[in-house]
Amino acid sequence: MLRIGIDVGGTHTDAVVIRDGRVAGAVKTATTAEVTGGIVEALAGLRRDSGFDPAEVAAVMIGTTHFINALVEGDRLAPTAAIRFGLPATRALPPLVDWPERLRTAIGGHSHLCHGGHEYDGSEIEPFDEAEFRAVLERAVDAGARSFALSSVFSPVNAEFELRAAGIIAEQLPGAPVSLSHEIGRMGLLGRENATVINAALCDLADTVTGGLTRTVAAAGITAPVFLSQNDGTLMDIEYARRYPVVTFASGPTNSMRGAAFLSGSLSCAVVDVGGTTTDVGVLQQGFPREASADVSVAGVQTNFRMPDVLSVAIGGGSEVSADGRTVGPASVGHRLTERALVFGGDRLTATDLAVAAGLADIGDASLVKGLDPAMVADSLARIGGRMAEIVDRMRVSAEPVPVVAVGGGSILVPDDLPGASGVVRPEHFAVANAIGAAIAQVGGEVDRVFSVAGRQRQAALDEARQEAVDRAVAAGARPGSVEIVDVEEVPLAYLPGNATRIRVKAVGDLGLDGTEGRNGNGNANGDGDA
């Protein structure tokens, strides 16, 4: 049985077919303005290249930029009501308080506060006021809200108010999209709430995109199930993607890192992924991307849901280079590289032209860059290498040199003697590592909760969290027996009584493709506090 992996980047859409753990075919096509069009071309090219039989395909895994693009552009976002239970507390910082004005306007600016919420131990701040909530809901609907984001203080500890409010919305507005913060974010009310509002604003688009992707794959004659990549290196099915589109953010760099681990065999290393527009640098730990330990800003909105720890610099194969070679990026020709670069008969000097002129790549017509000054070319490439080395150095956690795996179509720009690296490896199929990462992705289950260990053994709490993570991975579609724990983190919370400890456990397993896969994508249980 075959697996097809597709990854949509800002410049290229890559596709691979994996048979028995080996790459049986790979293609790279230009990303189209309408993302789905690039996927159609990639599937057609992959079939021509490898001759695979659609009937043999067991699953199609797609990493898409649809949702992050919509947020960055402030386009195709649903009018969303952000409703928080927290009064009389939290009044000073209402929902959407830290959002950029253009995004707040794009989703309608609907911000509401209700009495309620809980303390860290699950006790109520104020009782749930149903009449108050129904009045708020009516005002939100009258103002044009079509999607709803519900948050409550310490809802990961006690989600009662969010669930009761969701039930009322289902009764009053059947079928209306509702996002609940305890299902999406982590510790910290504002960051969790912001992630929930983003998710709610994307729900209309998620219906359109998931339906379009399913039809695109079916039009290629493939009847296998479709999965989308999440930003932790695991998969979710179409139904889960409809409910939680926000977890696709940053799935591109994650796919590249997972693909780098698969191709190089390195489970702990730095990965430098050079695309057409940017270079992304991340760190692999036990074969999975290291997660960001702090809140992550997405399109100017501070969020705290899981995201890979990635640093980016605006250098890629399509980066424009000044005439004197002193400036590389941030401007890029992007997906128009094959039209605008000198080696393709265009009129823009790009980083790809430098690589061809230096003999690092055989792309396009090398005769078109013969006139470039060799000293300028060498100096520009050295500048590029220096900026990449700086990013790798910032990602290191010790003074020891780290092994580096270079992937992506633009990784020809990574020097072999990168400062701070113990060695640079460019594995076979490096140019399509992102699509390979999507194709080999597993299914995950995660628990992130605050446990009170007073009167109980610490090991008992850890065992409970581990078992819950395994159970969630199996429920999400992992094959029983293949699940293993890949990460355990425990942080004592000194500011809370009762020996409170935050325990996070992540389990992953192979996707069950024998009809046993679950319906809920990646299993997550968040039970952390709102410090």
N, C-alpha and C positions, 0 to 999 in steps of 0.2 A: 504494500500500500504506500501511496505517495503523500507527501505533505508539500503544500505550496505556501511560500512566504512572500509577502509583498510589503514594501515599506515606501511610503510617500514622503519625499523630502521637498525642500523648497526649490531645488533645481532638478533632481532626477527622481523617477519612480523605478525602484529596483524590484525584480522578482526572481525567485529561485524555486527549483523543485528538488526536494530531498527524497532519496530512495535508500532505505536501509542505512541511514546515518551518513550518507555521502551525497555531495552536491552532484545532481544528474543534469542540471541545466541552469543557466543564469542569463538574465538580460538586464540592460539598463536603458530606460527610455526617458525622454524629457517629461517633466511634470507639466501638466496642462493647467490653464487658469481654472477650469472646472476639474477638480481633482479626480473625479471618477473617470474622466476621459483618459488620463494617464494610466489608470489601472487597466482599462480595456486594452490599450496598446501593449502594456506589459504582458498581459495574459496571452494575447495573440502572438507576441514575439517569443514568449517562453515556449509556446506549443510548437512554433516553427523551429526553435533552436533545439529542443529536446525530444519532440515528437511524442510527448506523454499522452496516454489515453485518459480522457476525462473520467471514465468509469473507474479508474484505479485510484483516483484521488480520495484520500480519507478525510482531509480537512484543509481548509484555506485560512491562513492567519494573516491579518492585515494590520499594519501600523499606519495610522492616518493622521494628517495634520488638519483635518476639517475643523475640529472644535477649537483648537488653540488659535487657528487663523481667524475664526469668527470673533473670538474675544479680543484679540489684538486689534482687529479692524473695527470693532464695535458694530458689527454687522450681523444681521440674521439672529438677533437676540430677542427672546420673548419678553414682553412686559411682565415684570416679576415683583411680587409683594414679599418683602422681607419682614417677617413677623417674629418678634422675640418675646419670650416669657422671662421676665426678670424684675419687673417693678415690685417694690419701690426702689430696688437697686438698679444699677446700670443706666439710669436715666441720662447721665452726663455724656455717655458715648453710645448714641443710638445706632441702629443698623445703617450701613453704608457711609458712616461718618468719615472713613478714610479712603473712599473710592475717588478716582479721578472724575472730574465733573462730566467729561464726555461719556464715560461708561455709565455713570449714574443716570444721565439723561437717556442713554440708549436703552436702559431697561425700565425706564419710566419713573425712577426715583421714589418708588413706593416703600416707605419705611414706617413700621408700626411697632409699638410697645404694649405689652399686656402684663398684668400682674401674674406672678407665679415664679417658677424656677425652683431649684433645690440647692441644698448645701452639699458639701463633699460627701457627707455620710448618707445622703438620700433623703434627708428630712426637708419638708417644704419651706420655702421662703414665704410664699403666700399661697393660699388655695387657688385652684383653677377656677376662673370666673367665666363660665360658659356664655353668659349673656354678653359680657364684655368682648369675648372673642368673636361671637357671631356679629356683633356690631362692627368690629374692625374688619372682619371678612367682607361684610356688605360694602363698607367704604372702599376697600381695596378693589372689589369687583366693579363698583360704580366708576372708579378712577381708571379702569381699563386693564387691570392685572389679569393675566391668563395663566400664570404659573406661580407657585407658592413655595417659599423657602422658610421652614420653621426651625427656630433655634430656641433652646431653653438653657438657662444657667445649670451647669453640671448635668446636662442630659445624658452624657455617656455613663453616669452613675445611675441615674433614674430618668428614663425616657418617657415617663407617663404622660407629661403634658404635650410633648410633640406627637405622641401616638393618639391621644384624645383629640387634639386639634386636627390631625390628619383624617380621623374618622368623621369629624364634622364636615370637613371639606368634601370628602367622598360622598357624604349624604346630600350636601347642598349643591355640589358641582361635580356630578359623576364624570369620571374620565379626566378631570383636571390634573395636570402634573404637579406632584408634591415631592419636595426633597426635604429629608430630615437630617439635621446636623449630626445626630449621634451615629448615623450610618456612614458619614463621609469624613469628618475631620478628627483632629486629635486634641491634645491638651491646649487650652486657650480659647476663650469664648469668641473673640473677634475674628481670629484666623479661621476657626472652624465655621463660624457663621458666614464669613466671606466665601469660603469654598462651597458652602451649601447654596448661596445665592448664585454663584457662577454656574453651578450644576443645574439649578432650576431654570436659569436663563437660556441654557443650551438644550433643554429637553425637546422643544419643538424641532430644532435642527436635528437632534439625535434621531427622531422618528424618520425624517427625510433621508438622512445619510445612511442609516442602517438599512432602510428599505432599498435605497439605491445600490448599496454595496451587494446586498443579497441578489438583486436583479442582475447586476453586472456579472457576478460569478455564474449565475444560472444561464445567462445569455452565452457564456463561453462553453456551455454544455456540461458544467460541473454541478453535480447534485449534492456534494459533500457539505457538511455544516461549515459555517463561516464564524471565525472568532476574531476578536480585535485585541491588539496588544495593550497591556496596561503599563503604567510607568514604573512598576517594580519588577518587570521582566517576566510577568505571568500573563495568562490569557483570561478573557471573559467572552461569554457567548453574546449573541446579538441582543437577546432580551435584557441582559445585564447592562449592555452598552446603552440601550435606550434609557435606562433608569439612571445610569451614572456615567455620563459622557466625560465628566471632568477628569476621571482617572486615566484618560488617554493622553493627558498633557505630558510632554517630555518622553513619550514612548519611543521616539526616534533615537535619541542618544542611548536609551536603555537597550533597545534592540541591537544597536551597534556594539555595545559592550558585551552583551550575551553572545553575539555572533563572534566577537573577537576571542572570547573564552573557548568557544566551540572549535574555532579554526586553529588556534595556537596551542590549545591544551593548557594554557596558563589560567589558573583560578584566582591568583592574587597578583595584580599588576596594574599599571596605569594604561588607559586606552586613549589614544589620540585619534579622533574621528574627524577627518577633513572632508567636508562636503563641498558644494559649489559656492556657498555663501559664508559659512562659519566653520570654525574648528571647535569641537566640543571635547573636553578632557574630563574623564571620570576615572574612578578607581574601582577595581573588582575586588571583592572579598568573598572567598568561597564560591567564586563563579557568578556572584550577583553584584549589581551596582551598590556601592556604598550609599546609604540614604543621607539626605541633608539633615543635619541636627538642629537647624534653626528654621524659622519661618521663611517661606520662599515667596518672593514677589512675582506675580504673574500679571503681565500687562498693567503694572502699577498697583495691583491689588495684593495686599499681604494675606497669605494663606498658610495653613499649617497641616494640610493633608500630606500624605507621603509623596516625596519627590526625590529623584536621584540627585546626589551631590555632584553637580556638573558645573564647570566653568567654561565659558565660551568667549571666543575672540573672533572679531569680524574679518577672518581670513579664510578664503576657500579658493577652489580652482577657478571660480568666476570673478574673484576680486579684481577690481580695476586698479591698474598701476599707473602712477604719474609718469610723465615723459622722462623725468630725471631718475626714476626708480626709487625715490626716497619715501614715497607714500604708497602703501598697499592697503586697499580697503579704506573705509568700510563699504563704500559703494561697490555693487556687484552686478554683473550682467545676468546673474541668476540662471533661470531655465532657458535663457536666450544665448547661452554660451556658444552653441553651434552656429549662431547667426552673427554674433558680435565680436568674438575673439579673432585676433589676427590670423591664427593658423587655419581658421575656417573662412577666411576672406572678408572678415569684418573690419571695423575701424577702431576697436578698443583694445588697448594693451592690457592683458590679464595675466594673472599668476600662472595660468596654464601655458600661455605663450612663453613665459620665462622658463618653465620646466622643459618645454620642447626645445627652446634655444640652447639650454644647457645640456641637452642630451639625456635628460631624466625620463622623458616620455616620448612615445611615438604616436602622436595624435594629430590629425589634420594634415596640413601641408607644411612641413618644416622649412621649405624654401621661403615661405612668406615671412619668417622671422630671422633669416640669415643676416639681415642688416642691423640687428640689435647689437649695441656695444657690449662685448663680453664682460667688461669690468662692471658695467651697470647691472647686467644680469646677475653676476656673482654677488654683488653687493645687496641687491634686492632679495635674493634667495637667503642670504645670511641674515637679513633683517627678519624675514619670515621665520626662519629657524630660531632666532633669538626670542621672538614673541611666543612661539610654541613652548620653548624651554622654560620661559617664565611662568606660563600657566601650569606646566607639569610640576615645577618647583612649588607653586602655591598649593598644589593638591597633596604633596607629600606630608606625612605625619612624623617623619624622622629625617635625620641628616643623611641616612643611607641612600645610595642610588637605587632607583626602582627600575624593574624591567618595563619596557614600553612596547605595546602592540599598536602598530599604526594601521588603520583601516579607513575605508571610504575612498571614493574615486579620486579625491585630491591628496591622498596620503603620499603621493610622490614628492610632495613639498616638504615632508618631514625628513630632516637630515639623518644619515645613518649614525652620526656621532653626536646625538642630541645631548647637550650638557645636563647633568643630573640624572641621566639614564644609565643603567648598567648595561643596557643593550637595546637595540631597536629591532623588532621583528615585524616583517610585513608578510603575513601568511598568504597562502594560495586563496584565491577568491576574495581578497581583501576589499575589492571595490564594491562588493555586494554583501558585506558583513551584516548590514542592518536587516536586509531581507532574510538572511540566514538566521539571525537572532529571533525574528518573528516566527520562522518555520519551526525552530526547535524549542520554542517556549513551553514552559510547563504550567501547571495549575497550582495556585497557592491558597493558603489559608492563614489568616493572621489574627492574633489576639493582642490588644493593646488596652490594658485596664489597670485601674488602681485596686490593689488587694490590701486588705487589712490583715496583717500577720499577727496581731495581738491574740494570744491564746491559741495559736496554731503554729505548726512547724513551717519554716520558710520553704523547705523542700516540698511540702504538701501543696503549697500555693503554686510553686513552679511546675509540679507534676500536673496540677489541674489546668494550668495555662497551656502546657505542652499538648495535653490530650485534646483540649478544646481546639487548638490550632490544627491538629491532625484531622479531627472530625470535620472541621470546616473545609479543609482541602478536599477531603473525600466527597463531601456534600457538593462542592463546587465542580466536581467532575474528575478528580484525580483517581487513578486506578489504585484500589486498596492494595497495600503491600509495597507500593512504590514510594510512599510518602516518607520524607525525612525532615528533621528539624535543621534549618540552615542558619538560624540566628536567634539568640536569646539575649535580652537586655533587661536588667533590673536596676531601678533608680530609687533609693529611699527618699521619701518626701518629708524632710525634717520639719517643714512648716505645718504639717497636718498631724493631728493626734492619732493614736491607735496603731503606731508602727506602720503607717501607710507606705506602700511600696508600689511604684509603677512597674509592671512587668509586661514586656513586649516579646512575643514569640512568633516566629514565622516558619511555616512548614510548606514544602513544595513536593509535588509528585508528578508523574507522567500523566498526560491526558489519556483518559479512557476512550478509545475510539471503537468500542464494540457495542455502542448503544447504552453504555452505563454512565455517560457524562451527565453531570447535573445541569440545573437550569439557572443557577445563580452566579455564574462567573466566579471571581475570586472571593472567597469567604473572608469577611472582616468582622471583628467584634471590637469596638472601641469602648473602653470603660474608664477613660482617664479623666482627670480633673480640669478645672477651668482656672488655673493659676494665672 
